[in-house]
Amino acid sequence: MKIVLQNLTKTFPGRGRKVQNDVTAVDDLSCEIPDGELIALLGPSGCGKSTTLNLLCGLEKPTSGKIFFGEDDITGLPPELRGVGMVFQNYALYPHLTVRQNILFPLENLKGKDKLSKQEMQERAEETARLVQIEELIDRKPKELSGGQQQRVAIARALVKMPRVLLLDEPLSNLDARLRLQTREEIRKIQKKTGITTVFVTHDQDEAMSISDRIAVMREGVLMQMGRPQEVYDNPANLFVAKFLGTPPINVFEGRVREGRLIIGDEAVLPAEGISDQQVWVGVRPEGFVLKEDGPLSCRLNRVEIMGRDISVISSHEACTSQTIRAIIGAETRVDTAASEVRFALKPGKVFLFHKETEERIL
């Protein structure tokens, strides 16, 4: 099911003394989510991700704009008529019901032509439990399950009514790191198997990058950039997107372009032909550094961290906006840890320039 958002805006009225002005949670959002894909809405807390999800499922009404599922305008439809399955952050399972009863609950509320017989409901519930691999837990209650198992019950309950769209609101945030990794792989498998168009809200860029067909990066209600995860990582539209994606994060320097050369501090580090003379922000991915004795960029060496397959060289430079620069290089590279200085060459494909004022990418 293709999803189209047209100029979607949601404004909440200001309340109380501290917030007197209206707050725009989603600001003129327009995008298209292709049929059968898993899209991650990614951004910091308060950027409008969950509000967008609530607009999709009908829990919130837009101030303006439209929402289409396929060719159907569902902007004014109540939630129960949208064909949406929702998985909440806290699972929202009924503690007094078994797993089977939790999964059956949405089916028991179907009416009219969608109403199923008891036998059909039981078969559908068991089939969905098998899909998410909890069939052996079907007669237990939620308190007898681990966090990951409860999450799969919540997903099964959302899938059992065969929704047109599946919405996941930070579904992994309550899990520990290892279980989060395992569960996100399960979600991806389930989504691929069912082919249901899925919108996944998260503030964790590793989650978004690892399981999504596309990511949509948001900031203060505005869509900053949308695309394939690797494309967005390799070609950020602005400094915010560049800084938000990547672990370790991108290293940002104050620089300038002069006479076709990119200068950081007093050193010309790369050609910058075709770019007018100006002050710029320079973003260098951690993997964009090459340790080189005669490299053009000199930094103060702080320490070296051995990480097995990689080495992390921690250094500093007066033009860097953070206290430390983290460069990731291959473990086969020898680093003189006794030296006070380290010199780098830069990989042009891992260096991005941004306007000093607008922070938009300079191509």
Order of alpha helices (4+ residues) and beta strands (2+ residues): beta-beta-beta-alpha-beta-beta-beta-alpha-alpha-alpha-beta-alpha-beta-alpha-beta-beta-alpha-alpha-beta-beta-beta-beta-beta-beta-beta-beta-beta-beta-beta
